Amino acid sequence: MASSLRMYVTADEITPDSAPQDMIRAELCQAVAMIDLLGERWFEPADLSSPQLSTLVQQVLSAIAQHQGAHAAELFRALCLSGPFQRVDQRMFGQLLRDLGNARLIQQEPDGLLLLGAVGERIVNHFGFYAAFLSGAEYRLVNGPRSLGVLPVLFPVPLGALLIFAGRRWRVVGVDDQAKVIEVEPARGGRAPRFVGGAAAIHDEVRRRMRKWYESDTVPAYLDDGARRLLQEGRVEYRRLRLGQDPAVANGSDTVVFPWLGDRVLNTLAVWLTRSGFDTARDGVALTVSDCTPAQLRHAFQEMLLADGTTAADLAGSVPNKAVEKYDEYLGEALRTSAYASARLDMVGARDSLTEMLGRMPEYDPDPSTGLVVHAPPMDIRVVPFAVVDLETTGFAARGKDRILEVAVVRLSPDGAPVAEWSTLIDPGRPVGAQSVHGISSADVQGAPKFGDIAETLASHLEGAIIVAHNAPFDVAFLAAEFARAGMSLPGVGTLCTMKLDQAIHNDGRRTLQRCLTSADIHLADTHQAHRALPDARATARLLGHYLRTQRIRVHDTTLSIKVFVDRGAGFISP
């Protein structure tokens, strides 16, 4: 007798306040995509990237209990060298045994024999020991003295991340991994989406297939009348929102991003954005970034891609509650970080996704009063001086928690000749961030002026000049935010981005300052301090001077939106 598969999807009526994820009926389309793949006999490939340390803990305890003791070398040969845990090398296995010893799961006799410890005995003798996997650790959510309820945590959440619970958005302000408590506070933003995903992680192929169904007009024969209506509604909204062309949609003061990839990539992007200072929530098929426009998010993506040194271990280190699998809580911090980075993060997929989305996201935000994108006419720079700027900052979130640590300005005449330079450290009033990147310590900024103390001086160096920077959207966004906090407007008569200028000339993508200098055969002194404001401002000034001597350039009279034009003898062209 043939078997039948029945799937039920609940859905609310769409209202003007509905989140974009709900408007496109993502839950239904995900079900259709999965049935489609099932009909093709596609199955999710095994994930071979994770060392599966939690399961290895269970197997170590099982082997010790079965044989009334075991030696470390015997366990390593049986489980790792010839067993299923071949991604675990001898060093990692030794650290795992030490962690289990510290947690009293195992103990070692003088002759090296490993036995169960007090905690290990209790675990092995419990009936739940025979299940190697856990559906998800349950954390209690609290807001001040009030308990909100219990939430199964399938993906660890970093501090500052956004959660959806009871139809509201909450920002994570504290995590107690031992007590299984997440402290939250109400977060601003649009209406929370109804569909925030299921219990199991979704593979990339499912999301790609969803997109295929959105862009098709075919209606599966197995859908009932209600499902057909909902699928048509979702397709109409998908096309109205232009999700086939635009990966980012403005939703009030937030931006909703649709990478159309699986949960592992979405989790990587969410952790990366949160680490960069953006309030980010994983909302089912999409990410919601609070208080950010699509153009501002594009600039953030660009800056993230330029941070070539960011690793999965860096991102994993920013996540406080990495104990998600059944026995993760008995691992030390180093192994938890390694296991989380391997199993939950996909840096290659995330970088590829950022690169793909970047090319389809707007550089300009529409005027809020007209809804139109206004491009100012080009200006002739032959009679305007330049103010070449470089900043060091505590992070990437210009409008959020991050601040300027150091600022430098090199003033140039219209022909690119140096006129004056100025720089200062700034007390950001918060932790200095990645000292390994900018080389500035807390001691360095102790006693330094606040931005408000130097705002007028800095303004005088920028006044009447075109502001120049390498990746200008980043620097200009920080300057605009800091001047706004000081009650001032950003000075200057326009901006020029040397990164975009180089891209227009060489058509070789977004190149770092060092690559641009090398290409232009500009050699810096051995004493050059990369990633400090004044040396980098001087280097950018030299690059600009080189291009002023070899190219004709015009820029738009604007600050946050950058356009560079290079005259190739047949009019001005835009990169």
C-alpha atoms as one frame of an Amber mdcrd trajectory, in Angstrom:
protein
   0.000   0.000   0.000   1.387   3.393  -0.978   2.356   5.807   1.782   1.079
   9.367   1.961   2.936  12.450   3.151   0.809  15.245   4.549   2.256  18.602
   5.571   0.292  21.340   7.274   1.328  24.984   7.244  -0.432  27.603   9.334
  -0.474  31.193   8.110  -1.815  34.544   9.266  -3.444  37.106   7.036  -1.017
  39.641   5.576  -1.298  43.195   6.910   0.685  46.371   6.164   2.644  45.704
   9.373   3.645  42.149   8.418   7.347  41.416   8.134   8.696  40.775   4.602
   9.456  37.153   5.557   5.767  36.623   6.293   4.596  38.572   3.236   6.374
  36.137   0.913   4.862  33.129   2.745   8.325  31.725   3.440   7.090  28.805
   5.550   4.910  27.460   2.742   7.560  27.966   0.070  10.129  26.192   2.240
   7.772  23.206   2.520   7.304  23.178  -1.275  11.070  23.321  -1.832  11.664
  20.405   0.525   8.962  18.256  -1.102  10.426  19.106  -4.517  13.890  17.964
  -3.424  12.413  14.861  -1.812  10.749  13.982  -5.121  14.158  14.198  -6.800
  15.574  11.841  -4.141  17.974  14.570  -3.019  19.254  14.210   0.515  21.313
  16.544   2.634  24.985  15.563   2.450  26.778  14.627   5.634  28.564  17.477
   7.389  32.199  16.403   7.566  33.496  19.744   8.814  32.722  19.262  12.498
  34.937  17.230  14.849  31.738  16.137  16.685  33.401  16.576  20.068  30.185
  16.191  22.063  29.570  12.768  20.537  33.224  11.892  21.097  32.769  12.641
  24.808  29.886  10.158  24.922  31.962   7.529  23.133  34.929   8.017  25.479
  32.675   7.534  28.503  31.013   4.509  26.866  34.354   2.842  26.139  35.641
   3.431  29.667  32.417   2.083  31.180  32.353  -0.962  28.875  35.939  -2.032
  29.585  36.096  -0.863  33.221  38.851   1.525  32.224  40.962   2.376  29.186
  44.273   4.005  28.329  44.380   7.249  26.364  46.394   5.712  23.507  43.866
   2.877  23.157  40.955   5.307  23.010  42.688   7.499  20.440  43.480   4.534
  18.165  39.974   3.076  18.386  37.967   6.298  18.119  40.146   8.677  16.103
  42.842   6.926  14.100  40.628   4.128  12.782  37.231   5.260  14.058  34.692
   7.880  12.998  36.419  10.874  14.651  39.342  11.214  12.260  39.115  15.010
  12.262  40.353  14.923  15.862  44.139  14.844  16.050  46.263  13.734  18.981
  46.632  17.257  20.362  42.899  17.926  20.321  42.150  14.519  21.850  44.620
  15.140  24.647  42.970  18.504  25.393  39.560  16.838  25.414  40.735  14.292
  28.014  42.178  17.076  30.165  38.887  18.982  29.973  36.950  15.868  30.990
  39.337  15.401  33.889  38.864  18.996  35.021  35.088  18.472  34.884  35.430
  15.238  36.911  33.971  13.079  34.155  37.104  10.956  34.134  40.108  10.394
  36.387  43.516   8.829  35.772  45.230   6.146  37.856  48.988   6.264  38.503
  49.539   3.668  35.761  47.702   5.863  33.226  44.420   3.946  33.248  41.417
   6.205  32.730  38.357   5.578  34.888  35.027   7.337  35.251  35.030  10.243
  37.691  32.239  11.146  40.071  30.372  13.239  37.484  31.064  10.678  34.761
  29.595   7.862  36.871  26.418   9.858  37.384  26.094  10.613  33.664  26.688
   7.029  32.513  24.214   5.595  35.021  21.430   7.936  33.895  18.995   6.526
  31.315  19.469   9.616  29.134  23.116   8.687  28.518  22.218   6.351  25.650
  21.050   9.241  23.472  24.159  10.887  22.044  22.355  13.950  20.770  20.289
  16.703  22.331  17.457  18.482  20.557  18.571  21.817  21.969  19.511  23.216
  25.355  16.677  25.085  27.031  17.535  28.542  28.340  15.351  30.631  30.596
  14.774  34.165  29.269  14.631  36.939  31.841  14.039  40.655  31.561  15.165
  42.209  34.826  13.329  40.411  37.653  10.697  39.038  35.249  10.941  35.551
  33.771   9.651  35.529  30.176   9.700  31.795  29.540  11.911  29.019  28.204
  13.559  28.996  24.761  15.301  26.000  23.106  18.629  27.365  21.871  19.687
  25.589  18.701  22.155  28.270  17.611  24.334  30.058  20.189  23.563  33.756
  20.479  26.261  36.415  20.938  25.844  39.408  23.216  23.943  42.136  21.418
  22.107  39.702  19.156  18.363  39.954  18.690  15.935  37.166  19.571  12.295
  36.668  18.658  10.193  35.481  21.606   6.459  35.741  22.241   6.018  37.856
  19.112   8.527  40.512  20.216  12.150  41.367  19.583  14.595  41.189  22.471
  18.268  42.170  22.640  20.646  39.803  24.459  22.487  41.655  27.231  23.826
  38.712  29.243  24.284  34.947  29.069  24.853  32.557  31.982  25.918  29.333
  30.313  26.010  27.316  33.542  22.619  28.418  34.833  21.130  28.324  31.290
  19.818  31.884  31.572  19.710  34.559  28.856  19.113  38.111  30.040  17.317
  40.300  27.492  15.902  43.781  27.093  13.192  45.017  24.701  14.577  45.925
  21.278  13.208  48.500  18.876  12.237  47.509  15.370   9.373  46.573  13.107
   6.885  43.847  13.768   8.597  40.534  14.442   8.123  37.908  11.728   5.807
  35.048  12.452   8.020  32.475  10.720  11.473  32.275  12.268  12.483  28.823
  11.082  12.101  25.297  12.326  13.954  23.111  14.760  16.491  21.693  12.288
  19.095  23.717  10.431  18.199  24.331   6.776  20.681  23.452   4.029  21.786
  25.886   1.302  20.071  23.805  -1.385  16.644  24.192   0.254  16.944  27.989
   0.192  18.156  27.975  -3.397  15.193  25.824  -4.366  12.836  28.212  -2.559
  14.080  31.028  -4.761  13.472  28.900  -7.853   9.855  28.336  -6.818   9.313
  32.038  -6.145  10.479  32.877  -9.649   8.405  30.134 -11.296   4.740  30.231
 -12.292   4.270  26.476 -11.881   1.815  25.385  -9.180   2.515  21.966  -7.595
  -0.367  19.561  -8.079  -0.269  18.401  -4.465  -1.229  21.812  -3.001  -4.810
  22.338  -1.869  -6.756  25.484  -2.721  -5.600  27.367   0.374  -1.938  26.534
  -0.233  -2.221  27.587  -3.881  -3.618  30.943  -2.827  -0.840  31.448  -0.273
   1.844  30.476  -2.801   0.476  33.031  -5.263   0.413  35.685  -2.520   4.046
  34.919  -1.700   5.094  35.179  -5.349   3.308  38.492  -5.762   5.076  39.945
  -2.691   8.429  38.454  -3.733   8.160  40.308  -7.039   6.793  43.489  -5.494
   9.746  43.598  -3.110  12.101  42.903  -6.053  13.815  40.121  -4.134  15.020
  38.610  -7.370  17.140  41.732  -7.894  17.557  43.317  -4.452  18.831  41.203
  -1.544  18.108  43.943   1.022  14.712  45.464   1.768  14.057  48.523   3.923
  11.462  47.761   6.603  10.868  50.911   8.630  14.177  51.846  10.225  15.509
  48.302   9.721  16.925  46.411   6.754  15.914  42.820   6.034  18.505  40.807
   4.080  17.739  37.699   2.026  20.972  35.809   1.170  18.943  32.735   0.045
  21.421  30.404   1.704  21.252  27.935   4.569  21.250  28.518   8.289  24.987
  27.996   8.660  25.759  30.948   6.378  22.981  33.007   7.988  24.392  32.248
  11.430  27.884  33.283  10.291  26.602  36.568   8.882  24.537  37.243  12.025
  27.510  36.653  14.356  29.812  38.698  12.099  27.409  41.638  11.933  26.779
  41.497  15.684  30.516  41.429  16.349  30.800  44.467  14.065  28.350  46.373
  16.268  25.046  45.896  14.406  21.879  44.712  16.149  21.118  41.644  14.058
  18.440  38.960  14.306  18.119  35.699  12.415  14.532  35.780  11.181  13.898
  32.488   9.394  15.026  32.871   5.771  16.447  36.348   6.372  18.472  38.580
   8.672  17.088  41.773  10.176  19.598  44.549  10.903  18.143  47.253  13.133
  18.549  51.003  12.601  20.345  50.553   9.295  19.485  51.437   5.699  20.311
  49.179   2.722  23.046  51.579   1.545  24.600  51.741   5.013  24.496  47.947
   5.221  26.236  47.748   1.874  29.063  49.863   3.255  29.248  47.554   6.290
  29.450  44.501   4.014  32.255  46.156   2.095  34.186  46.830   5.280  33.665
  43.242   6.472  35.065  41.912   3.218  38.102  44.157   3.544  38.800  42.706
   6.995  40.628  39.775   5.414  42.026  38.624   8.749  38.642  37.781  10.307
  38.495  34.034  10.998  35.822  31.628  12.170  37.704  31.375  15.471  37.473
  35.176  15.877  33.705  35.063  15.400  33.282  32.006  17.615  35.227  33.742
  20.378  32.574  36.485  20.471  29.759  34.005  21.189  29.318  33.443  24.940
  27.032  30.393  24.947  28.743  27.901  22.673  27.565  24.891  24.709  24.724
  23.683  22.508  25.423  19.985  21.944  24.720  17.529  24.731  28.189  17.372
  26.298  29.633  20.723  25.188  29.351  22.098  28.707  32.172  19.784  29.844
  34.623  21.080  27.229  37.046  23.922  27.891  36.750  27.270  26.136  39.375
  26.455  23.498  37.648  23.270  22.344  34.194  24.843  22.502  35.433  27.638
  20.255  37.044  25.207  17.825  33.967  22.970  17.701  31.604  25.912  17.229
  33.740  27.449  14.489  33.874  24.149  12.597  30.238  23.106  12.986  28.289
  26.378  13.023  30.257  28.829  10.878  30.977  28.947   7.152  33.383  31.789
   6.418  33.823  30.864   2.747  30.072  30.774   2.195  29.588  34.007   4.140
  32.267  35.875   2.179  30.880  34.587  -1.125  27.398  35.692  -0.044  28.627
  39.177   0.933  30.412  39.551  -2.394  27.341  38.440  -4.353  24.944  40.688
  -2.430  27.281  43.685  -2.493  27.011  43.993  -6.254  23.199  44.163  -6.061
  22.790  46.529  -3.112  22.314  50.301  -3.493  25.100  52.783  -2.874  22.514
  55.518  -2.330  19.473  55.691  -0.070  16.358  57.337  -1.506  15.328  60.762
  -0.258  12.848  60.085   2.595  10.476  62.834   1.452  10.290  61.949  -2.258
  11.390  58.328  -2.350  13.737  59.219  -5.198  17.469  58.620  -5.391  19.055
  61.982  -6.128  22.475  62.128  -7.768  24.165  65.492  -7.519  25.994  66.729
 -10.629  29.749  66.228 -10.901  32.039  68.984  -9.694  35.342  70.160 -11.105
  38.048  69.423  -8.542  40.792  71.465 -10.216  40.039  74.455  -7.978  39.114
  72.685  -4.721  41.600  71.546  -2.050  41.571  68.071  -0.544  41.438  66.843
   3.044  42.721  63.268   3.110  41.346  61.495   6.179  42.104  58.251   7.945
  40.469  56.915  11.102  41.065  54.164  13.598  37.868  53.002  15.295  36.669
  50.618  17.994  34.635  48.632  15.432  32.378  48.933  12.395  29.101  50.308
  13.814  29.317  54.039  13.144  25.746  54.755  14.243  25.846  52.185  17.007
  28.204  51.635  19.891  31.530  52.180  18.105  33.576  55.377  18.166  36.654
  56.985  16.611  39.957  56.250  18.376  42.311  58.284  16.201  41.868  60.749
  13.354  44.389  62.227  10.938  43.988  64.808   8.177  46.500  65.584   5.433
  45.512  68.799   3.636  46.423  68.992  -0.060  46.264  71.789  -2.600  44.048
  71.249  -5.706  47.038  69.835  -7.584  47.739  67.311  -4.804  50.691  69.031
  -3.120  50.837  68.589   0.703  49.936  71.735   2.615  49.470  70.698   6.244
  48.730  67.690   8.430  47.126  67.113  11.824  46.252  64.090  13.960  45.124
  63.205  17.467  44.138  60.240  19.577  40.572  60.336  20.949  39.151  58.858
  24.129  36.197  56.779  22.803  34.573  56.380  26.212  34.332  52.610  25.639
  36.739  49.658  25.121  39.231  50.251  22.328  38.283  47.085  20.426  40.723
  45.070  18.318  44.115  46.340  19.483  45.762  43.719  17.258  44.360  45.610
  14.253  44.916  49.277  15.096  47.663  48.942  17.711  46.027  51.412  20.107
  45.713  50.386  23.757  43.495  51.688  26.530  46.573  53.298  28.062  47.243
  55.168  24.813  43.877  56.962  24.912  43.874  57.592  28.641  43.800  61.367
  29.044  43.149  61.928  25.332  40.408  64.422  24.368  36.843  63.355  23.635
  35.585  63.870  20.100  33.501  66.832  21.209  36.697  68.498  22.445  38.351
  68.358  19.010  35.275  68.639  16.781  35.765  72.308  15.901  39.482  71.855
  15.254  38.812  68.869  12.989  36.069  70.816  11.207  38.530  73.592  10.415
  40.825  71.064   8.699  37.927  69.720   6.602  36.195  73.008   5.826  35.990
  73.918   2.137  37.762  70.742   1.007  36.855  67.502  -0.699  37.106  64.757
   1.937  39.239  61.884   0.639  39.624  58.432   2.172  40.314  54.863   1.127
  36.882  53.223   1.458  35.363  56.640   2.078  31.851  55.411   3.042  33.303
  53.909   6.213  35.278  56.993   7.290  32.577  59.479   6.277  29.865  57.514
   8.108  31.925  57.633  11.317  32.728  61.319  10.905  29.076  62.190  10.231
  27.939  60.211  13.275  30.539  61.766  15.584  29.832  65.311  14.357  26.098
  64.688  14.815  26.680  63.633  18.432  28.611  66.873  18.888  25.669  68.849
  17.463  27.481  69.737  14.227  27.158  68.928  10.542  29.869  67.175   8.581
  32.072  69.844   6.951  33.541  69.577   3.467  32.207  70.145  -0.034  32.174
  66.545  -1.261  33.940  63.220  -0.989  36.290  61.118  -3.037  36.990  57.454
  -2.403  40.424  56.331  -3.589  39.262  52.716  -3.494  36.497  53.449  -5.995
  38.848  55.666  -7.991  41.310  52.777  -8.280  38.479  50.436  -9.234  37.336
  52.815 -11.984  40.839  53.082 -13.414  42.013  49.459 -13.178  38.730  47.502
 -13.065  40.348  45.106 -10.587  37.762  45.061  -7.815  37.964  46.710  -4.398
  41.671  46.730  -3.594  43.258  47.473  -0.256  45.393  50.577   0.170  48.577
  48.511   0.162  47.651  46.791  -3.106  46.836  50.132  -4.706  50.157  51.588
  -3.610  52.064  48.570  -4.930  50.240  48.796  -8.268  51.133  52.498  -8.506
  54.776  51.701  -7.649  54.582  53.852  -4.524  57.029  52.671  -1.880  56.600
  53.601   1.763  59.353  54.141   4.278  60.366  51.222   6.478  59.072  53.218
   9.446  55.520  53.309   7.994  53.012  52.143  10.638  50.148  50.479   8.786
  46.724  50.871  10.396  47.653  54.033  12.276  45.792  57.128  11.178  48.513
  59.590  10.168  50.779  57.147   8.255  47.758  55.766   6.375  46.475  59.282
   5.613  49.895  60.195   4.200  49.899  57.004   2.096  46.393  57.753   0.771
  47.482  61.299  -0.040  50.391  59.961  -2.082  48.028  57.615  -3.951  45.655
  60.492  -4.686  48.536  62.647  -5.890  49.585  59.881  -8.260  46.107  59.659
  -9.783  45.741  63.445 -10.008  48.881  63.498 -12.114  47.761  60.661 -14.382
  43.935  60.947 -14.562  41.162  63.521 -14.881  38.707  63.024 -12.029  35.330
  64.378 -10.993  33.303  63.533  -7.909  29.709  64.107  -6.885  29.010  66.870
  -4.385  27.802  64.533  -1.636  29.053  62.955   1.549  27.627  59.514   2.331
  27.020  58.494  -1.293  30.178  58.194  -3.349  30.542  58.477  -7.092  33.883
  58.792  -8.888  34.251  59.686 -12.548  37.361  59.151 -14.628  37.788  60.897
 -17.969  38.961  58.393 -20.591  38.800  60.863 -23.449  35.181  60.142 -24.343
  33.309  61.791 -21.505  33.051  60.860 -17.890  32.266  57.253 -16.986  31.123
  55.768 -13.704  32.679  52.630 -12.263
